[in-house]
Amino acid sequence: MSSDPSDPVQTLIHESVRLLKSNLGKEVVARIKPFMQQFPGHPRLHHLLGLALEQCGDSDAAIHHVSRAIALEPDEGESYQSLALLLRKKGKISIALARAMDALERRPHDSDIHFLLGDLHMDRGAMEQAIASLTQAVTLRPEFLSAWINLGLCYKAQGQLERAKECFEQVLTVDPESSLAHVNLALTWLLLGEYGRGFDAFEWRFRLPSGEHPPVPPPENIPRWHGESLQGKNILVIAEQGYGDTIQFVRFLPRLGSLGAKVHVMVPVPLESLLAQHPEMGQVQSTTRWEETLDYFIPMMSLGRFFARDLGQLAPFPHYLAADPEKTRYWQRRLPQDRLKVGLVWEGKPLHSNDPLRRRSVTPHDLAPLGQLPEEKVVFVSLQREVTQEQRHCFPQGMTVVDVGMDLHDFSDTAAVMANLDLMITIDTAAAHLAGAMGKPVWVLLPLAPDWRWSMDRDSSPWYPSSKLYRQTQINHWEDPIHQMVIDLRNRL
């Protein structure tokens, strides 16, 4: 935008746009506010002041000023687009969607607005509408890489993995160094069971803009292990990502020991006591102090490149974790012994709100059909860490639920409870991994396109032979898999 030196407002607008691009909203607020008294009805100043206030963290004032800009200039699509973005950040998705549609009506060929609509439909879990909007965005702007990424995620959410791969590969034809495309392509290969290609490409996670790094940096001047001889060497394995990922991959630690290494493992505090009681895992701790000189380090999930390049390499691991005997006896005394004991976890750790593949939660209301089972034959044990009063009231009358979640201080406690259960029912959470690692029967509720470790077309995970997988048949609908669970559980009684 060019500015007329004789017009101080246009000069201010030009400078404000430049400052906002540098995230200097506070300076923009200081410059614009004095002009507002003289030009209270200038829509562009209200718009820019709203954007600046958002950068300063005052979202309510930002919405007020952008809304004022719309009232003053109702035919300008950019203000509707900004308001939609502000409302989305506030979690007001339906209203944001309406404002984005207002923006599109005024600027039908704006690829950014189509992209915003696609994002909002993704937030709602409306994949068909999201695909339509994102397809329009990439049609208008073929090199719109973020739109290609999100389009691939939508196809993946629908189980259309080949089309998803095409979208991620399209990004790489434009930007071969796109870490986001490489990682999403890797996760798609892993979901298809192409573990060799998948784990190789998954190394791009360390180059993601969001900084997908281990929770602590590796020791300085210690080289990363790339397959060199480990005979007589000390290797540090650093846990990364979620608790479930760590539980899944610690199975490979004894393999390092069999190669002659002394294994040191850094894990999050809640996993330390559980893993430390297994000597075959090596020296397990949650601190960064090491008594011995280290020769190599490796992020834990990178072990897949060496020990999980095909399904056959997983066969030696039917179960590899066990509960503490003393804690197990404690829970044996606390839990009922006269009925089938079924554990429940219905909600996982919240993940990226814009990723439709990883919404890992149902509600107690969704699980209510389990209450059809005879109360005198089955008792449910809730291992959910935090249960609201509202959630407790969702369980139907006559369904016995013993809530032990607040007594679980770390994963050694959780394992001890699981050791006393006959069956574990869970969404895709660390609880599913722990039950599988212990060899406990575990029934896992999965979305239509699940996380990669559960594959697409198997009744059980190759990583956990004791698992049974209950998959959605429609995106975002849990009725069918839970109905099948009720039938299968009735047959066990």
N, C-alpha and C positions, 0 to 999 in steps of 0.2 A: 504494500500500500504506500503510495507516494503521499507526501504531505505538502501543503502550501505553507511556506514560512510565515505568511501573513495571517494565518488562521491558527491561533494557539490551541484550539480544541483538536483540530486535525493533527497538529504536532503531538499533543498529549496522547491521542489515540495511537498514533504510530509508535511512540516510545513505550506505551503500556503493553502493546502487543509484543514488542521485543523483550521487555522485562519479564512478561509472563512466560515466555518460552524458556527463560533462564531461571524460572521458579522464584522470581523476586516479587511475589505478590504483596508483601508488606510495603515495599517501596511504591508499588502501583497504588495501593490504598492511600498512602500519604500524598501522592500527587493528584489523585482524582478527587478526593473529598472536598478540597477547597473550591473546585470548579462546580460541584453539585449545587451549591447555593445559587450560583449565577445561571446554571443551565440545568434546572431540576427536571426538565422534560426531555433530556437528550437520551434516546434509547441506547445508543452505543456506549455512552459512559456508564449507564446502569449495568449493561451487559458485562463490560470489562471489570467494573467494580465487583460484580458478583463472582466472576472467575478469580479475581485477586483475593476476595474474602475466603473463598474455598481453599485456596493455597495457604491461607492463614489459619485454617481450621474452623472457621465460623460458617458451617454449612447452612444453618437456618437463615442467616443474613444473606448468604450467597443466593439461596433460592428466592428470597424476597426481591432482590435487585434484578435477577434475571427475569423473574415473573413480571416485574415492573417494565422491563425492556420490551417484553412481549405485548403488554397492554398498550404501550406507546407506539409500537410498530408491529402490528399483528401479522403482517405479511412476510416478515423476515424469518426464514427457516433456521438460520444459525442459532438464534436464541432458543427456539424449541429444542434443538439438538442439545444445547448446553444444559437446559433444564432437565431433559431426560437423563443425561449423565449424572447430574446432581441428585436427582431422585433415585436413581439406581444405587448410588453409593449409600443412600439412606435406607435401602432395602424396600423401597416402594416401587416394586417391579411393574404392577399393573398400571399405575399412573404414569410411570416412566415410559411404558410401551405406548400409551395414548399420546404422550407428547412427541415421541419419536415418529409416530404416524402423522402427527401434525407437521413435523419437519419434512417428512417425505412428500406430503401433499404439496409443499411449497418448493421442494428441491428434489424432484423424482429421479434425477440422474446423478445424485450425489452418492458415490460409493461408500463414503464414511457413514452415511445415515443407514444404508442397507446393512452395513457391518454392525452398527449399533443395534438395529432391529434383530439381527441374527444372534447377537450376544444376549439380548433380553429374552428371546425365545429359548435360548439355551438355559438361562436362569430358571425359566418356567418348566424345563424338561420337555418342551414342545419341539421335538427334533425335526418333524416335517416342515414346520414353518421356519425353523432356523436354517434348514438346508436351502429353502427357497430364497430367503433373504441373502444368505452368504453366497449362493450361486450367482445372484444378481450382482453382488459386490465384485466378485472376481470377473464377471462378464464385462462390467464397466471398467474395471482396472485389473487386467490379467496378472500384473505383478504385485498384487495386494497380498503380501505373504501372510500377514496375520489372519486374513480371511480364509486363505487356503488351509492354514493350521486348524482353525476352528471348524471349517467344513469337514476336514478329516476326522476331527473328534466327534462330530455329529454322526458321520457314517459309521464310525467305530461303535458309538453308543447304540446304533441300530443293528450291530452285528455284520455290517457290510465291510468286511475287513479289506477286501481287495480295492474297493473304491477309496477307503481310508488311506491305504498305502499310496495310491495314485496321487492323492492330494499332498501327502508329505513329500513324495518324490518330486512333485511339481515345484515345491518350494526349493528343493535342492538344485533343480535345473537353473534357477535364478540366483540362488545364494548357496553354493556348495558348503559354506561354513556355518549354516544355520544350525546351531546346537539344538534348538527347539524341534526342528524337523527331524534331525537325527535321532533324538531321544524318543519322539513319538513313533518314528518308524521302528526303532528298536523294541519298544513296548508292544507294537503290533506283531512283529516277528515272534517275540516271546509268547504272546497270546496264541499264535498259530503253532507253537511248539518248535519253531526254528531257533533252538537255543544257541547254537554256535554263532550264527549271524546276529542274533538278538543281543547276547552278552557282549560281543565285540563292539557293536554300535552303542550299547548302553554306556560305554566309557565317556561318551559326549556329555553325560550328566554333569560332569565337573566343569563344563564350559557354559552352562546355562546362565543367562543374565541374572536369574534369581539367586545364583550362588549355591548350587546343590553340592555342598561340601560336607565332609565328615564333621561331626560336632566339635571336634578339636583338631587343630592342625597337626600333621605328623611332626615328629622331632626333626629339628634342623640337621641338615647334612646326612640324613639317613635315606639311602636310595629306596625307591619303590621296587617291590619284587615283581619280576616279569618272567618267572619260571626258572631262575637259576638254581643250581644245586643248593639244598638247604641242610646238607649234612653238617652237623655241629654248629649251625647258625641259630641266632635269635631273631625271630620275626614278630613284629607287632601287627595285630589285626585290629582295625579301628571300626567299631560298629557305626552304622549310618542309617539315616532315614528313620522308619518307625520301629516300634518294639517288635511287631510281627516280622518285619524284614530280618531283624537280628535273630529271632527265634528260628526262622526258616534257614538261615545260612550258617548258624553255628554247627550244623551237622558236618560241615567240611573241616572244622578245626582239627579233629583227629587225623584227617588225611595229611595235614601239614606235619603233624607229629610223626606219621609213618614215613615221611620223607627225610627224617633225621633232624627236624627243627625242634628247638625249644620255643613253644608258642606262648606269646603274651597277648592278652585280649583286653581291649578297653571297651566297656559297655556302659549304658546308662545305669544310674543307681538302682532303679526298680528291678533291673534284671540281674544285678550282681550276685545276690545271695542264692538265687536259683541256679545260676551257671557255675558258681564257685564250688558247689558241692559235687561237681562232675570233674574229677581229675583229668580225664581224657581230653577235656576242653583246653587245658593249659592253665597258665596263671591268669586268672580273671580278676580284674579290678576296675574301678570307676575313676581312679585318679590318674594323673599324668606323670607320676614319679616312678621311675624304673630303676631297679637296683643293678641291672646288668646292662652292658653295652649292646645296643641293638644293631643288627646287620641289615635288616630290611623292614619295610612296612607295606601293608596293603589295605585298602578299604574293603570292608567285609563282603559287600555284594560283588566285588570284582573276583572273588573266589569262583563265581559261576563260570568265568572264562576258562578255568582250568579243570573244574570238577563237575560241571553240569552242561557239557556241550551236546548231550543227547539224553533221552529218557533212560537209557540203559544205565547211565552212571548214577541214577537215583535209587536203583533197586536195593542197595545195601542199607537203606535207612528206613526200615519200617517204623521204628521209634528210637529216640535217642536222649530223651529227657525224663527224669523221674522226680517225684515230690520228696520233700524231707520227711522221713518216717515219723519223727516226733510230731510235727505239725499235722501229718495225715491222721495220726491217732486222735489228736485233739478234735479235728473236725468230724471224725467218725463218731465221737461221743455227742457232738452237737447236732448232727443231722439225723432226721428220722431214718429208721432202718426197716420199717414195715411196708414201704412202698417203693415203686420205681422212682429213682431220683434223677430228674432231668434239669440240667443247668440251662440258664437263659442269659443271653447278651443280645440286646436289640439295637444298640447304637454304638458306632465307632467314633473315633476322633474326627472332628470336622476337617475336611480337606478343602482344596481350592473350590470356591463357590461356582466358578465358571467352567468346571470340568464335569460334564454330565455323566462320565463313566464312574466317578468315585463317590457317589452319594451313598454312603454305607450306613443306612439306618432304616429301620422300620419303627413302629410304635407299639406300645403295649396293646393299643386298640387293634392293630393288625394281627397281633398274636392271640387275640381273644378267642378264636376258634379252638385253640388248644384246651380251653375250658370245657369243651364238650366231653372230654375224657373223664371217666369215673374218678371222683375225688378220693375214694378209698383205695385206689390202685396206683395213683401217681402224685408225686409232689414236685413242684417246680422250685428251683433254687436260683434266685436272681444274683448274678455276679456283676451286674451293672454297677459301676462305681457310684454314680450320682442318680438317684431316683427322686423325682418330684412327687408331691402329693397328688398332683393331677394325673401323673402316670400310674401311680398306685391305684387310683380309682378306675382306671381303664380296664383292669383285669376283672373278668366277670365273677359274680358271686358264685361260690362253690369251687373256685379254682384256688387251691392252696399254693401260695407263693411265699417261700422263706427268703427274706432279703438279707444277704450277707455282704453286700457290696461295700459298706462302710467299714467292715472289719478286714478288708483286703488292703494291706499296706504296701505290698510289693508282689512280684510274680511268684515268689516262693509260697506266699499265702494262697494265691490263686491256684497254683498247682496242687497244693494240699487239698483244697476243696474239690478240685476236679478228680483227684485220685479216689474220692468217695462217691462220685457220680456214676450212674449207669450210662448216661448219654449227655452230650452237650449239644444244645441248639443255639446257633449264633449267626449273626450277620458276619460279613468279611471284616474281622478285627483280629487283634493279637490273640484273643481267646481262641479263635479257630486254629491259629498256628500252634498255640501251646497244647491244645487238646490233641492235635495231629502229631506233634512232636512226642507226646507221651503215649501215643498209640491208643488213645481213648476214642470210642465211637463219637464222631462229631458230625452233625448235620449242619450244612452251611447254606444260608440263603444268599443267592447271588442275583445281581441285576442282569438284564438281557445280555450286555457285553461286560463281562466281569474283569477284574484285575487279572493280569497275565498268568499268574501262577495257578489259576483254576481252569485254564484252557477254555475251549468253546463247546466241546461236544463230548465230554466225558462224564460218567456218573460219579467218579471220585477223582481227586487230584493226584497226579503222579508223585507229588511231593509228600502226600499224606495218605497212605493206603487205608487208614481207618476212617477216612472222610466219606460222606455221602453228600452230593451236591444237588440243591434244589434251585432251579433256575427260573427266572421270570420268563413267561411266554409273551408278555406285552411289556413295553418299556414303562417303568414306574408303577407297575401293577403287581402286588404281592399276593393276590388272592389265590391264584393257581398253585404256586409252590407251597404256600402254607396249608391249603386244603390237602395236598398230597402228603404233607408231613403228618396231619391229623390221621389220615388213613393208615400210614405206615406205623405211627406210634400206637394206634389202636391194635394193630396186628402184633405188637410186641407185648401187649399186656396179657 
